[in-house]
Amino acid sequence: MTDSPLADVRRDFVRVSPDVVAQAAQYQAAILADVAGRRGTLDGVVPLVPGMKLAGPAFTIEVRPGDNLMIHAAMAMAKPGDILVVDGKGDTSCALMGALMINGCKVLGLGGIVIDGAVRDTEELRELGFPVFCRGTNP
């Protein structure tokens, strides 16, 4: 049934091998972007704490601004080491994730979060030490 609301949800996909992830983790993102034709980066998305790094298979999620339902679904489907990469449309008017959800990602063994949007609870997130890259913050 292709008209199902879940037709666009891919429950399984081929992940990058752990060997490739380990090799890629040795390089700065800028180097990897250069060898990929200077593409594949998100302008304005920065680590919540300078020096944070992450590497892993990208588990991509597209959401409407302010709606984090599909992030919850992705957390339930993700595998340890996956990086949640959230297309939040660059909206920073409302945080899509905070300490509760991101701590949940850490407990699940995920590799980190990259979100083209805002996060909240920044003090708790900094103390958590879990890799979070975002466009901005919003309480």
NORURGI-V96479 format. One line per field, one symbol per residue. ss: DSSP state (H for helix, E for strand, C for the rest). phi: phi as a letter, one per 30 degrees, with the letter a starting at -180 (. if undefined). psi: psi as a letter, one per 20 degrees, with the letter a starting at -180 (. if undefined). A space follows every 10 residues. Layout:
ss->???
phi->???
psi->???
//
This chain:
ss->CCCCCCCCCC CCCCCCCHHH HHHHCCCCHH HHHHHCCCCC CCCCCEECCC CCCCCCCEEE EECCCCCCHH HHHHHHHCCC CCEEEEECCC CCCCEEECHH HHHHHHHCCC CEEEEEEEEC CHHHHHHHCC CEEEEEECC
phi->.ddddcdccc dbadcddedd ddddddcded dddddcihbj ccdicbddbe jdbaalddcd bcbdeicced ddddedcdce jdcdccdcii dcdadcbbed dddeddddid dlbbbdlccb hdddddddid dbcbdabad
psi->oijqijhjoo iqrpqqqhgg ghghiiqqhh ghggikklrj ropiorqhpp iqqqprppoq pprqpiojgh ggghhhiqqp iqopopnjjj pjipphqagg ghhghghijr iapopmaqra lhghhhhhjp opprhaqp.
//
